[in-house]
């Protein structure tokens, strides 16, 4: 694996109608892969049967019944930020309410930070395989992408990062997913966290730490995110989408003190930073104190599904496939022999076995190096009784593909 | 009034912490002016006592009780877009569902279109007095702003616009508020609409038509927006914030066919374009068919408040003040003698009479020409019994200011 610097072939702005460009690959995948006839391990979906619908329903009713201003323009997100402060403390992160910015999910948080930190055409640094929403957020700004090697064993190659920085690279930010990496599943070691923070300080480079999976930890306490180690260089991104419910569209940023005014300005420019009804109802739900039990339920249930999938992989996948046990998040990353093209494999799997996964190419920037032979499996969405069968079906497809390409 | 071209002194992106910049004036105003002790005509707030809370409550409950996927990631906004198509037809606009893009209110719609159409540093054209959210959305892109004169009598000066275009100006778009102009209150004549469309076609310039007030028409049927005249150059912006409830954060764009793919890409880059729970509940509310009656209630009630305020102005404001009767929207624009500084006046009004309005300077870009002696009065938010008293208090302040500066 080599470090490569590419200039992303991005969307350009235009004052005249442009020829149709390629739509969002993610959105197309969403549409195709949410076909209910498909047994899908593709998307990063939580299990809807675990949503606390009854409690959220009560909270929404209570807000509407007691607050005549609940549907009005509002600028008072106080109670929700107080809850976030507590939730962050449970992750080992101390922050003040005024350092928290509420966002429309983690994607808006990513968009905001990219637009806050990145001059058009400037440098940015991320792993060769990472969350596809980052690529979407970056593309309009046509960055020079410094792409660091990464593996499911140890994560981002910090020797390469250090070497790049020493040789003069000055990315606007380094993007990382510290726990439950998407798509690789790994969590960075404490030593790696410390070293990355040291690099950020030494070379004065911001870090965007995406931590939407950190509260889904299955093997005892998780390490704290890097924001717990540094509040000057680390921008932290969190979200309720994976731990409560996606359609609420509530995420957050914890920003370094010095960036608060400019981030506030940008947030208002983008959507006025008003409180939504979903935020009111969510805050009321959190008032009831139900969140710790809910998180415990998710950890127990998702941990059980992870173990089920790992056992199914052992018994159904060919010996050439490799994977590791993730201790956080929603994904198992499977590396297949290089002769397998995972996009081809997906087509076969959907057509012959009605089963789906996310091919590795989805996690690379346009024109960048990509993990053609990797696949991402989600273990949180499918109900337990379907996991074994689905992995068996996928194993059959894979064996046929190996035989065909043998 | 002269046309002037300024380069907006904008927010710059930066890879290192920047010195604090001026926060959003709008947000500061919001915070100060939402002080409940204040009798405020300042903000563009709807009347919360007219929100259909009971019906929305029922809709939200029905969605949660019947749709187990209501809180999941979703890409199926079908029913809501069908309702929007009907609502638009009632405004005389024919569009297809796939031309409609749902947004987080009109501000996100503005941000999206600015970022879709405007190259950094390129030209844009708007009126010397216009919606302050436009300035916020523009600032990060440091445009060359071509500023057209405007008046509360006839709106944007199309002779100047034509002259600018003839002399080679090629703005990425012309921004207009066709009905119930914010802050001027006026609606463009049919002749002006037709002429603006002709200019757009002749010079191949897009129009961003902000129509968040067009459905609040008080004197019989309103004219149709420009989108009804042209679907190739006009981007239309609508919102439920003024006609239903702001905290739902649901707005929309109707885009020209040729821009659909690039707008879709940008929307995903910004927030993944997922359906929110508020959109589900709103769609269910609209299913009940309650919207036409609700709109009729708003028109009756707001029309009555507008007439009350006009009578109060007649009897309480000094003869040097000038205003017109708006037939749409939420605002009456009052022009005061040039020796009055409306920001000073606001300070006096808040301090001595606990009454507030929006000063004209709020509606000009930083560094641009501004309406120092204009004030915007909202007539929809205050309950009728308070309007007469509030305008009388404001009249007293104004008379004192005139005497002091006489």
HADDOCK unambig.tbl for C-alpha pairs under 7 A between the chains (distance, minus, plus):
assign (segid A and resid 13 and name CA) (segid B and resid 116 and name CA) 5.68 0.50 0.50
assign (segid A and resid 13 and name CA) (segid B and resid 117 and name CA) 5.90 0.50 0.50
assign (segid A and resid 13 and name CA) (segid B and resid 118 and name CA) 6.47 0.50 0.50
assign (segid A and resid 13 and name CA) (segid B and resid 119 and name CA) 5.71 0.50 0.50
assign (segid A and resid 14 and name CA) (segid B and resid 117 and name CA) 5.54 0.50 0.50
assign (segid A and resid 14 and name CA) (segid B and resid 118 and name CA) 6.84 0.50 0.50
assign (segid A and resid 14 and name CA) (segid B and resid 119 and name CA) 6.71 0.50 0.50
assign (segid A and resid 15 and name CA) (segid B and resid 117 and name CA) 5.13 0.50 0.50
assign (segid A and resid 15 and name CA) (segid B and resid 118 and name CA) 6.55 0.50 0.50
assign (segid A and resid 15 and name CA) (segid B and resid 172 and name CA) 4.98 0.50 0.50
assign (segid A and resid 17 and name CA) (segid B and resid 258 and name CA) 5.46 0.50 0.50
assign (segid A and resid 17 and name CA) (segid B and resid 259 and name CA) 5.81 0.50 0.50
assign (segid A and resid 18 and name CA) (segid B and resid 258 and name CA) 6.69 0.50 0.50
assign (segid A and resid 18 and name CA) (segid B and resid 259 and name CA) 6.74 0.50 0.50
assign (segid A and resid 20 and name CA) (segid B and resid 261 and name CA) 5.47 0.50 0.50
assign (segid A and resid 20 and name CA) (segid B and resid 262 and name CA) 6.84 0.50 0.50
assign (segid A and resid 21 and name CA) (segid B and resid 261 and name CA) 6.02 0.50 0.50
assign (segid A and resid 21 and name CA) (segid B and resid 262 and name CA) 6.29 0.50 0.50
assign (segid A and resid 23 and name CA) (segid B and resid 261 and name CA) 6.10 0.50 0.50
assign (segid A and resid 23 and name CA) (segid B and resid 264 and name CA) 6.95 0.50 0.50
assign (segid A and resid 23 and name CA) (segid B and resid 265 and name CA) 5.58 0.50 0.50
assign (segid A and resid 24 and name CA) (segid B and resid 265 and name CA) 5.55 0.50 0.50
assign (segid A and resid 24 and name CA) (segid B and resid 268 and name CA) 6.84 0.50 0.50
assign (segid A and resid 31 and name CA) (segid B and resid 75 and name CA) 6.96 0.50 0.50
assign (segid A and resid 48 and name CA) (segid B and resid 68 and name CA) 6.93 0.50 0.50
assign (segid A and resid 48 and name CA) (segid B and resid 69 and name CA) 6.39 0.50 0.50
assign (segid A and resid 48 and name CA) (segid B and resid 72 and name CA) 6.37 0.50 0.50
assign (segid A and resid 53 and name CA) (segid B and resid 64 and name CA) 6.85 0.50 0.50
assign (segid A and resid 57 and name CA) (segid B and resid 61 and name CA) 6.66 0.50 0.50
assign (segid A and resid 57 and name CA) (segid B and resid 64 and name CA) 6.80 0.50 0.50
assign (segid A and resid 61 and name CA) (segid B and resid 57 and name CA) 6.66 0.50 0.50
assign (segid A and resid 64 and name CA) (segid B and resid 53 and name CA) 6.86 0.50 0.50
assign (segid A and resid 64 and name CA) (segid B and resid 57 and name CA) 6.82 0.50 0.50
assign (segid A and resid 68 and name CA) (segid B and resid 48 and name CA) 6.93 0.50 0.50
assign (segid A and resid 69 and name CA) (segid B and resid 48 and name CA) 6.39 0.50 0.50
assign (segid A and resid 71 and name CA) (segid B and resid 245 and name CA) 5.46 0.50 0.50
assign (segid A and resid 71 and name CA) (segid B and resid 246 and name CA) 6.05 0.50 0.50
assign (segid A and resid 71 and name CA) (segid B and resid 247 and name CA) 4.56 0.50 0.50
assign (segid A and resid 71 and name CA) (segid B and resid 248 and name CA) 6.70 0.50 0.50
assign (segid A and resid 72 and name CA) (segid B and resid 48 and name CA) 6.38 0.50 0.50
assign (segid A and resid 72 and name CA) (segid B and resid 245 and name CA) 6.11 0.50 0.50
assign (segid A and resid 72 and name CA) (segid B and resid 246 and name CA) 5.30 0.50 0.50
assign (segid A and resid 72 and name CA) (segid B and resid 247 and name CA) 5.37 0.50 0.50
assign (segid A and resid 73 and name CA) (segid B and resid 246 and name CA) 5.32 0.50 0.50
assign (segid A and resid 73 and name CA) (segid B and resid 247 and name CA) 5.67 0.50 0.50
assign (segid A and resid 75 and name CA) (segid B and resid 31 and name CA) 6.98 0.50 0.50
assign (segid A and resid 104 and name CA) (segid B and resid 271 and name CA) 6.65 0.50 0.50
assign (segid A and resid 107 and name CA) (segid B and resid 270 and name CA) 6.46 0.50 0.50
assign (segid A and resid 107 and name CA) (segid B and resid 271 and name CA) 4.95 0.50 0.50
assign (segid A and resid 107 and name CA) (segid B and resid 272 and name CA) 6.57 0.50 0.50
assign (segid A and resid 108 and name CA) (segid B and resid 270 and name CA) 5.42 0.50 0.50
assign (segid A and resid 108 and name CA) (segid B and resid 271 and name CA) 4.72 0.50 0.50
assign (segid A and resid 111 and name CA) (segid B and resid 269 and name CA) 6.95 0.50 0.50
assign (segid A and resid 111 and name CA) (segid B and resid 270 and name CA) 5.42 0.50 0.50
assign (segid A and resid 116 and name CA) (segid B and resid 13 and name CA) 5.70 0.50 0.50
assign (segid A and resid 117 and name CA) (segid B and resid 13 and name CA) 5.93 0.50 0.50
assign (segid A and resid 117 and name CA) (segid B and resid 14 and name CA) 5.55 0.50 0.50
assign (segid A and resid 117 and name CA) (segid B and resid 15 and name CA) 5.14 0.50 0.50
assign (segid A and resid 118 and name CA) (segid B and resid 13 and name CA) 6.48 0.50 0.50
assign (segid A and resid 118 and name CA) (segid B and resid 14 and name CA) 6.83 0.50 0.50
assign (segid A and resid 118 and name CA) (segid B and resid 15 and name CA) 6.57 0.50 0.50
assign (segid A and resid 119 and name CA) (segid B and resid 13 and name CA) 5.69 0.50 0.50
assign (segid A and resid 119 and name CA) (segid B and resid 14 and name CA) 6.69 0.50 0.50
assign (segid A and resid 133 and name CA) (segid B and resid 269 and name CA) 6.85 0.50 0.50
assign (segid A and resid 136 and name CA) (segid B and resid 269 and name CA) 4.66 0.50 0.50
assign (segid A and resid 137 and name CA) (segid B and resid 269 and name CA) 4.64 0.50 0.50
assign (segid A and resid 137 and name CA) (segid B and resid 270 and name CA) 6.41 0.50 0.50
assign (segid A and resid 172 and name CA) (segid B and resid 15 and name CA) 5.00 0.50 0.50
assign (segid A and resid 245 and name CA) (segid B and resid 71 and name CA) 5.46 0.50 0.50
assign (segid A and resid 245 and name CA) (segid B and resid 72 and name CA) 6.12 0.50 0.50
assign (segid A and resid 246 and name CA) (segid B and resid 71 and name CA) 6.06 0.50 0.50
assign (segid A and resid 246 and name CA) (segid B and resid 72 and name CA) 5.32 0.50 0.50
assign (segid A and resid 246 and name CA) (segid B and resid 73 and name CA) 5.34 0.50 0.50
assign (segid A and resid 247 and name CA) (segid B and resid 71 and name CA) 4.56 0.50 0.50
assign (segid A and resid 247 and name CA) (segid B and resid 72 and name CA) 5.38 0.50 0.50
assign (segid A and resid 247 and name CA) (segid B and resid 73 and name CA) 5.68 0.50 0.50
assign (segid A and resid 247 and name CA) (segid B and resid 275 and name CA) 6.51 0.50 0.50
assign (segid A and resid 247 and name CA) (segid B and resid 276 and name CA) 4.62 0.50 0.50
assign (segid A and resid 247 and name CA) (segid B and resid 277 and name CA) 5.19 0.50 0.50
assign (segid A and resid 248 and name CA) (segid B and resid 71 and name CA) 6.71 0.50 0.50
assign (segid A and resid 248 and name CA) (segid B and resid 276 and name CA) 6.00 0.50 0.50
assign (segid A and resid 248 and name CA) (segid B and resid 277 and name CA) 5.84 0.50 0.50
assign (segid A and resid 249 and name CA) (segid B and resid 276 and name CA) 6.50 0.50 0.50
assign (segid A and resid 258 and name CA) (segid B and resid 17 and name CA) 5.44 0.50 0.50
assign (segid A and resid 258 and name CA) (segid B and resid 18 and name CA) 6.72 0.50 0.50
assign (segid A and resid 259 and name CA) (segid B and resid 17 and name CA) 5.76 0.50 0.50
assign (segid A and resid 259 and name CA) (segid B and resid 18 and name CA) 6.75 0.50 0.50
assign (segid A and resid 261 and name CA) (segid B and resid 20 and name CA) 5.47 0.50 0.50
assign (segid A and resid 261 and name CA) (segid B and resid 21 and name CA) 6.04 0.50 0.50
assign (segid A and resid 261 and name CA) (segid B and resid 23 and name CA) 6.10 0.50 0.50
assign (segid A and resid 262 and name CA) (segid B and resid 20 and name CA) 6.82 0.50 0.50
assign (segid A and resid 262 and name CA) (segid B and resid 21 and name CA) 6.30 0.50 0.50
assign (segid A and resid 264 and name CA) (segid B and resid 23 and name CA) 6.88 0.50 0.50
assign (segid A and resid 265 and name CA) (segid B and resid 23 and name CA) 5.47 0.50 0.50
assign (segid A and resid 265 and name CA) (segid B and resid 24 and name CA) 5.54 0.50 0.50
assign (segid A and resid 268 and name CA) (segid B and resid 24 and name CA) 6.77 0.50 0.50
assign (segid A and resid 269 and name CA) (segid B and resid 111 and name CA) 6.98 0.50 0.50
assign (segid A and resid 269 and name CA) (segid B and resid 133 and name CA) 6.85 0.50 0.50
assign (segid A and resid 269 and name CA) (segid B and resid 136 and name CA) 4.67 0.50 0.50
assign (segid A and resid 269 and name CA) (segid B and resid 137 and name CA) 4.66 0.50 0.50
assign (segid A and resid 270 and name CA) (segid B and resid 107 and name CA) 6.46 0.50 0.50
assign (segid A and resid 270 and name CA) (segid B and resid 108 and name CA) 5.43 0.50 0.50
assign (segid A and resid 270 and name CA) (segid B and resid 111 and name CA) 5.43 0.50 0.50
assign (segid A and resid 270 and name CA) (segid B and resid 137 and name CA) 6.41 0.50 0.50
assign (segid A and resid 271 and name CA) (segid B and resid 104 and name CA) 6.67 0.50 0.50
assign (segid A and resid 271 and name CA) (segid B and resid 107 and name CA) 4.95 0.50 0.50
assign (segid A and resid 271 and name CA) (segid B and resid 108 and name CA) 4.71 0.50 0.50
assign (segid A and resid 272 and name CA) (segid B and resid 107 and name CA) 6.58 0.50 0.50
assign (segid A and resid 275 and name CA) (segid B and resid 247 and name CA) 6.50 0.50 0.50
assign (segid A and resid 276 and name CA) (segid B and resid 247 and name CA) 4.62 0.50 0.50
assign (segid A and resid 276 and name CA) (segid B and resid 248 and name CA) 6.01 0.50 0.50
assign (segid A and resid 276 and name CA) (segid B and resid 249 and name CA) 6.52 0.50 0.50
assign (segid A and resid 277 and name CA) (segid B and resid 247 and name CA) 5.19 0.50 0.50
assign (segid A and resid 277 and name CA) (segid B and resid 248 and name CA) 5.84 0.50 0.50
